[in-house]
Amino acid sequence: MPVSAANSSAASSSHCKSHAQALPQRCQPLQQRIHRNRSCNTHTKTAGKRNRQIKISCAAGVQWDTGCKLVGCGSSVPEAVLSNKDLEQLVETDDDWIASRTGIRRRHILGKHETLSDHAARASQQALDMAGIHAEEVDLIILATSSPDDLFGSACRVQSILGAKNATAFDLTAACSGFVIGLISAASYIRTGLYRNIVVIGADALSRYTDWRDRSTCILFGDGTGAMVLTAQQGQCSLLGLDAHSDGGGQKHLNCYFSQEGLKPLNSTGASAEGSFTNIAMSGQDVFRFAVRAVPSTLQAAMKDADVTTEQLDWLVLHQANQRILDAAAQRLSIPADRVVSNLEEYGNTSAASIPLAFDEAVRGGKIKSGDTIGIAGFGAGLTWAGVIITWQ
């Protein structure tokens, strides 16, 4: 059964409440920032959607004075481009066939001497510059990716490139929902007072795991990175509502499995073979049906959590998987197409990078403005899906 993030938050808060008095001395500053209130899930707001005052609370009634503020974004993609015309030389297809079914005409692909970590660091630096925050002031780096340069993770490499010597860094894997899960995680860290400045990155190079002779998948994927910076603020929070789910029963529809067998030490011919994964396998119709249900559902739940309506949303920024999915989700939510951000034509599906990449372009292009309320939703392998409602400040 899918499990809502709200349920896990309630369990965590209940544990916090029952053991608060047992916190060690080193945690006392955090304990002092936590207040208790018998009313649960209470949001106090001023009139108008652009000046929300939020009393941050959870299902168990534990409240925090500190919220998060979204203050910077950035993106970086490889220079090399693979167009639909180029794909005509690899598989039996054509530009019109691909574009009419996906909305994609080009995708960017990592070159021989490029790394995902370099692009992730570049996107992060752009976000930090916009936020006016120095790398040394960053407390945490969360890298959402399914295709790191290093199997052990690439977040620490990004930390090193940035010079964020005071930051903890780790990778988070939740496929195309990874960036949204990363935002939820970062907001939670800030609300508890553990960290003040956090960089959340979405970065993927799925070209590494694509069969470029399989027409059903090679037309979809590209490489890219995007980042956001969150910082602490008192009495308000830019993350207004959230919703997140997983269903491992759907893993069979979209996966990329480890391709070797067990007992490697006893394999006379493969004991020294390099470990490897299969190429991406996807049941397109099953994933499509899942997506057009999951996206409206998770956004409606996040809007309910935020106490906002579709009429109050200025923009939708969804995982850029397929234009048909974006159109179907917007139609089910009764949101006009001109309020849905899409850059599929240029980048294709960049997995965890697609949302921050599209968001950054919309901000720098003048679409998303300060004070706007945005619905964001990711969905993909796992299966996972998640939504948040945010204000851009």
C-alpha positions as CSV (number, residue, x, y, z in Angstrom):
1,M,0.0,0.0,0.0
2,P,1.3,3.5,-0.7
3,V,2.4,5.3,2.4
4,S,1.8,9.0,2.8
5,A,4.7,11.2,4.0
6,A,2.3,12.8,6.4
7,N,1.8,9.5,8.2
8,S,5.6,9.1,8.7
9,S,5.8,12.7,9.9
10,A,3.1,12.0,12.4
11,A,5.0,9.0,13.7
12,S,8.3,10.9,13.9
13,S,6.7,13.8,15.7
14,S,5.0,11.5,18.2
15,H,8.4,10.0,19.0
16,C,9.9,13.4,19.4
17,K,7.1,14.5,21.7
18,S,7.4,11.5,24.0
19,H,11.2,11.6,24.3
20,A,11.8,15.4,24.2
21,Q,12.7,15.5,27.9
22,A,15.4,12.8,27.3
23,L,17.3,14.9,24.8
24,P,21.0,15.1,25.6
25,Q,22.5,18.5,26.6
26,R,24.0,19.0,23.1
27,C,20.5,19.0,21.7
28,Q,19.0,21.6,24.1
29,P,19.1,24.5,21.6
30,L,16.9,22.4,19.3
31,Q,14.6,21.5,22.1
32,Q,14.1,25.1,23.1
33,R,12.8,25.9,19.6
34,I,10.1,23.3,19.8
35,H,6.7,24.4,21.2
36,R,3.6,22.3,21.9
37,N,0.1,23.1,21.0
38,R,-2.9,20.8,21.4
39,S,-4.4,21.9,18.1
40,C,-2.9,20.0,15.1
41,N,-2.3,21.0,11.5
42,T,-3.2,24.6,12.1
43,H,-2.2,27.1,9.5
44,T,-2.6,30.8,10.3
45,K,-2.7,33.0,7.2
46,T,-3.1,36.6,6.4
47,A,-5.5,37.7,3.7
48,G,-4.3,37.2,0.1
49,K,-2.2,34.3,-1.3
50,R,1.0,36.2,-1.5
51,N,1.5,37.0,2.2
52,R,0.9,33.8,4.0
53,Q,1.8,33.7,7.7
54,I,2.2,30.0,8.6
55,K,2.2,28.4,12.0
56,I,4.4,25.4,11.2
57,S,2.8,22.3,12.7
58,C,2.5,18.6,12.4
59,A,-0.1,16.0,13.1
60,A,1.1,15.4,16.6
61,G,0.8,19.1,17.5
62,V,4.5,19.9,17.7
63,Q,5.2,23.3,16.3
64,W,8.4,25.0,15.1
65,D,9.1,28.7,14.9
66,T,11.5,28.3,11.9
67,G,10.4,27.8,8.3
68,C,12.3,27.6,5.0
69,K,12.6,30.2,2.3
70,L,13.5,29.4,-1.4
71,V,16.1,31.9,-2.3
72,G,18.1,30.7,-5.3
73,C,18.0,28.4,-8.3
74,G,20.4,27.3,-11.1
75,S,20.9,24.8,-13.8
76,S,23.6,23.3,-16.1
77,V,23.4,21.0,-19.1
78,P,26.0,19.4,-21.4
79,E,26.8,21.2,-24.6
80,A,26.4,18.1,-26.8
81,V,22.9,17.8,-28.3
82,L,21.3,14.7,-29.8
83,S,18.3,15.8,-32.0
84,N,15.5,13.7,-33.3
85,K,17.1,13.9,-36.7
86,D,20.2,12.4,-35.2
87,L,18.1,9.5,-33.8
88,E,16.9,8.8,-37.3
89,Q,20.4,7.5,-38.0
90,L,20.2,5.1,-35.0
91,V,16.7,3.7,-35.0
92,E,13.7,3.5,-37.2
93,T,11.9,6.8,-36.3
94,D,11.5,10.4,-37.4
95,D,11.3,13.8,-35.9
96,D,7.5,14.2,-36.3
97,W,6.8,10.7,-34.9
98,I,8.8,11.5,-31.7
99,A,7.6,15.1,-31.3
100,S,3.9,14.2,-31.7
101,R,4.1,11.4,-29.1
102,T,6.4,13.0,-26.5
103,G,6.9,16.7,-27.2
104,I,10.7,16.1,-27.4
105,R,12.9,17.3,-30.3
106,R,16.3,17.5,-28.7
107,R,18.2,16.2,-25.6
108,H,21.6,17.1,-24.1
109,I,24.2,14.3,-23.6
110,L,27.3,14.2,-21.4
111,G,30.5,14.3,-23.4
112,K,33.6,12.1,-23.0
113,H,35.3,14.4,-20.5
114,E,32.3,15.8,-18.7
115,T,31.0,14.6,-15.3
116,L,27.6,14.9,-13.7
117,S,29.3,16.3,-10.6
118,D,30.8,19.2,-12.5
119,H,27.4,20.2,-13.9
120,A,25.8,19.7,-10.5
121,A,28.3,22.0,-8.9
122,R,27.8,24.6,-11.6
123,A,24.0,24.6,-11.1
124,S,24.5,24.9,-7.3
125,Q,26.9,27.8,-7.7
126,Q,24.4,29.7,-9.8
127,A,21.8,29.1,-7.1
128,L,24.1,30.2,-4.4
129,D,25.0,33.4,-6.3
130,M,21.3,34.2,-6.8
131,A,20.7,33.6,-3.0
132,G,23.7,35.7,-2.0
133,I,25.1,32.8,0.1
134,H,28.7,31.8,0.1
135,A,29.7,28.1,-0.2
136,E,31.3,28.2,3.2
137,E,27.8,29.1,4.7
138,V,26.2,25.9,3.3
139,D,25.3,23.4,6.0
140,L,23.9,20.5,3.9
141,I,24.0,19.4,0.2
142,I,21.4,16.9,-0.9
143,L,22.0,15.4,-4.4
144,A,19.0,13.6,-5.9
145,T,20.3,11.3,-8.6
146,S,20.0,7.7,-9.9
147,S,23.1,8.0,-12.0
148,P,26.0,9.3,-9.9
149,D,29.6,9.4,-11.2
150,D,30.6,7.2,-8.2
151,L,28.5,4.3,-7.0
152,F,29.1,5.4,-3.5
153,G,27.6,8.8,-4.3
154,S,28.6,12.1,-5.9
155,A,27.3,14.7,-3.4
156,C,30.7,14.8,-1.6
157,R,32.4,15.5,-4.9
158,V,30.0,18.4,-5.5
159,Q,30.8,19.7,-2.0
160,S,34.5,19.6,-2.8
161,I,34.1,21.4,-6.1
162,L,32.0,24.1,-4.5
163,G,34.4,24.6,-1.6
164,A,31.5,24.0,0.8
165,K,33.9,22.8,3.5
166,N,31.3,23.1,6.4
167,A,28.5,21.1,4.6
168,T,27.4,17.6,5.2
169,A,26.6,16.0,1.8
170,F,24.8,12.9,0.7
171,D,23.0,11.3,-2.3
172,L,19.3,10.6,-2.4
173,T,17.8,8.1,-4.8
174,A,14.1,8.4,-5.6
175,A,14.3,8.5,-9.4
176,C,12.2,11.2,-11.1
177,S,10.6,12.1,-7.7
178,G,14.0,12.6,-6.1
179,F,14.2,16.4,-6.3
180,V,10.7,16.8,-4.7
181,I,11.7,14.3,-1.9
182,G,14.9,16.3,-1.5
183,L,12.9,19.6,-1.1
184,I,10.7,17.9,1.6
185,S,13.8,16.6,3.4
186,A,15.5,19.9,3.3
187,A,12.5,21.8,4.6
188,S,12.2,19.2,7.4
189,Y,15.9,19.7,8.4
190,I,15.4,23.5,8.5
191,R,12.1,23.4,10.4
192,T,13.7,21.4,13.2
193,G,16.6,23.9,13.5
194,L,19.3,21.4,12.5
195,Y,20.5,23.2,9.4
196,R,20.1,26.8,8.1
197,N,21.4,26.8,4.5
198,I,20.7,23.8,2.3
199,V,21.4,23.1,-1.4
200,V,19.1,20.6,-3.1
201,I,20.2,19.3,-6.4
202,G,18.5,17.2,-9.0
203,A,21.0,15.6,-11.5
204,D,20.9,12.7,-13.8
205,A,22.8,11.3,-16.8
206,L,20.4,8.5,-17.9
207,S,22.1,8.4,-21.3
208,R,24.6,6.1,-19.5
209,Y,21.9,3.5,-19.0
210,T,19.9,3.9,-22.2
211,D,19.8,1.4,-25.0
212,W,20.3,3.7,-28.0
213,R,18.9,1.1,-30.3
214,D,15.6,0.7,-28.4
215,R,13.1,3.1,-29.9
216,S,10.8,2.9,-26.9
217,T,13.3,4.4,-24.5
218,C,16.1,6.2,-26.4
219,I,13.8,8.9,-27.7
220,L,13.0,10.0,-24.1
221,F,16.1,10.6,-22.1
222,G,18.7,13.4,-21.8
223,D,21.2,14.6,-19.2
224,G,21.1,17.7,-17.0
225,T,21.2,19.2,-13.6
226,G,19.3,21.8,-11.6
227,A,19.5,23.2,-8.0
228,M,17.7,25.2,-5.4
229,V,18.9,26.9,-2.2
230,L,16.7,26.9,0.9
231,T,17.5,29.0,4.0
232,A,15.9,29.4,7.4
233,Q,13.4,32.2,8.2
234,Q,11.3,32.9,11.3
235,G,7.5,32.6,11.3
236,Q,7.0,31.7,7.7
237,C,7.7,28.8,5.3
238,S,7.8,28.7,1.5
239,L,6.8,25.1,1.5
240,L,3.1,25.4,2.2
241,G,2.0,21.8,1.7
242,L,3.4,18.4,0.7
243,D,2.4,14.8,-0.2
244,A,4.6,11.8,-1.0
245,H,4.1,8.1,-1.7
246,S,5.9,4.9,-2.8
247,D,4.6,1.6,-4.3
248,G,7.3,-1.0,-4.8
249,G,4.7,-3.2,-6.5
250,G,5.1,-1.0,-9.6
251,Q,8.9,-1.5,-9.8
252,K,8.4,-4.0,-12.6
253,H,7.1,-1.2,-14.9
254,L,10.3,0.9,-14.8
255,N,13.7,-0.3,-13.6
256,C,17.5,-0.6,-14.2
257,Y,18.7,-3.7,-12.4
258,F,22.2,-4.8,-11.4
259,S,23.2,-7.2,-14.2
260,Q,25.6,-9.6,-12.5
261,E,25.0,-12.8,-10.6
262,G,25.9,-13.7,-7.0
263,L,28.8,-15.7,-5.7
264,K,31.2,-13.6,-7.7
265,P,34.3,-14.8,-5.8
266,L,33.7,-18.3,-6.9
267,N,33.0,-17.5,-10.6
268,S,36.1,-18.6,-12.4
269,T,35.5,-16.5,-15.5
270,G,33.9,-13.4,-13.8
271,A,35.6,-13.0,-10.4
272,S,37.4,-9.9,-11.6
273,A,34.6,-8.6,-13.9
274,E,33.4,-5.0,-13.5
275,G,30.0,-4.6,-11.9
276,S,27.4,-3.3,-14.2
277,F,23.7,-2.5,-14.6
278,T,21.2,-3.3,-17.3
279,N,19.9,-0.5,-19.6
280,I,16.6,1.1,-18.6
281,A,13.5,-1.1,-19.1
282,M,10.1,0.5,-19.2
283,S,6.5,-0.5,-19.8
284,G,5.4,2.8,-21.4
285,Q,1.7,2.3,-21.2
286,D,1.7,1.3,-17.6
287,V,3.9,4.2,-16.6
288,F,1.7,6.6,-18.5
289,R,-1.5,5.3,-16.8
290,F,0.3,5.6,-13.4
291,A,1.5,9.1,-14.1
292,V,-1.8,10.6,-15.2
293,R,-3.4,9.3,-12.0
294,A,-0.6,10.1,-9.6
295,V,0.2,13.7,-10.6
296,P,-3.3,15.1,-10.0
297,S,-3.7,13.0,-6.9
298,T,-0.5,14.1,-5.2
299,L,-1.0,17.8,-6.1
300,Q,-4.6,17.8,-4.8
301,A,-3.3,16.3,-1.5
302,A,-0.5,18.9,-1.3
303,M,-3.0,21.7,-2.0
304,K,-5.3,20.4,0.7
305,D,-2.3,20.3,3.1
306,A,-1.5,23.9,2.1
307,D,-5.1,25.0,2.2
308,V,-4.9,26.5,-1.3
309,T,-7.0,25.9,-4.5
310,T,-6.0,25.5,-8.1
311,E,-7.2,29.0,-8.8
312,Q,-4.5,30.2,-6.4
313,L,-1.7,28.4,-8.3
314,D,0.3,30.7,-10.6
315,W,2.3,27.8,-12.2
316,L,2.6,24.1,-12.4
317,V,6.2,22.7,-12.7
318,L,5.9,19.0,-13.2
319,H,8.5,16.3,-13.9
320,Q,9.2,16.6,-17.7
321,A,8.5,13.1,-18.8
322,N,6.1,13.4,-21.7
323,Q,4.1,16.4,-23.0
324,R,1.0,14.2,-23.1
325,I,1.3,13.5,-19.3
326,L,1.7,17.2,-18.6
327,D,-1.4,18.0,-20.7
328,A,-3.5,15.2,-19.1
329,A,-2.5,16.3,-15.6
330,A,-3.3,19.9,-16.2
331,Q,-6.6,19.0,-17.8
332,R,-7.6,16.9,-14.8
333,L,-6.7,19.7,-12.5
334,S,-8.6,22.3,-14.7
335,I,-5.4,24.3,-15.0
336,P,-4.8,26.2,-18.3
337,A,-1.9,24.9,-20.5
338,D,-0.3,28.4,-20.4
339,R,0.3,28.0,-16.7
340,V,2.2,24.7,-17.1
341,V,6.0,25.1,-17.4
342,S,7.4,22.8,-20.2
343,N,10.9,22.6,-21.6
344,L,10.6,19.0,-22.9
345,E,11.3,20.1,-26.5
346,E,14.8,21.1,-25.7
347,Y,15.9,18.6,-23.0
348,G,13.7,15.6,-23.0
349,N,13.3,13.6,-19.7
350,T,16.2,14.4,-17.4
351,S,14.8,12.5,-14.5
352,A,15.6,14.1,-11.1
353,A,17.0,17.2,-12.9
354,S,13.8,18.0,-14.9
355,I,11.9,20.0,-12.2
356,P,14.8,22.2,-11.1
357,L,16.0,22.7,-14.6
358,A,12.5,23.8,-15.8
359,F,12.0,25.9,-12.7
360,D,15.3,27.7,-13.2
361,E,14.6,28.5,-16.8
362,A,11.1,29.8,-15.9
363,V,12.6,32.1,-13.2
364,R,15.4,33.5,-15.4
365,G,13.0,33.8,-18.3
366,G,10.7,36.0,-16.2
367,K,7.7,33.6,-16.0
368,I,7.9,32.7,-12.3
369,K,8.2,35.9,-10.2
370,S,8.6,36.6,-6.5
371,G,5.5,35.9,-4.6
372,D,4.2,33.3,-7.1
373,T,2.6,30.1,-5.8
374,I,3.7,27.0,-7.6
375,G,2.6,23.4,-7.6
376,I,5.4,20.9,-8.1
377,A,5.1,17.2,-8.7
378,G,7.5,14.4,-9.5
379,F,6.7,10.8,-10.4
380,G,8.8,7.8,-11.6
381,A,10.6,4.6,-10.9
382,G,10.1,2.9,-7.6
383,L,7.3,3.6,-8.1
384,T,7.4,7.0,-6.3
385,W,5.4,10.2,-6.6
386,A,5.4,13.4,-4.6
387,G,4.0,16.9,-4.7
388,V,4.7,20.2,-2.9
389,I,3.1,23.6,-3.0
390,I,5.6,26.4,-2.6
391,T,6.0,30.2,-2.8
392,W,8.9,31.6,-4.7
393,Q,10.6,34.5,-2.7
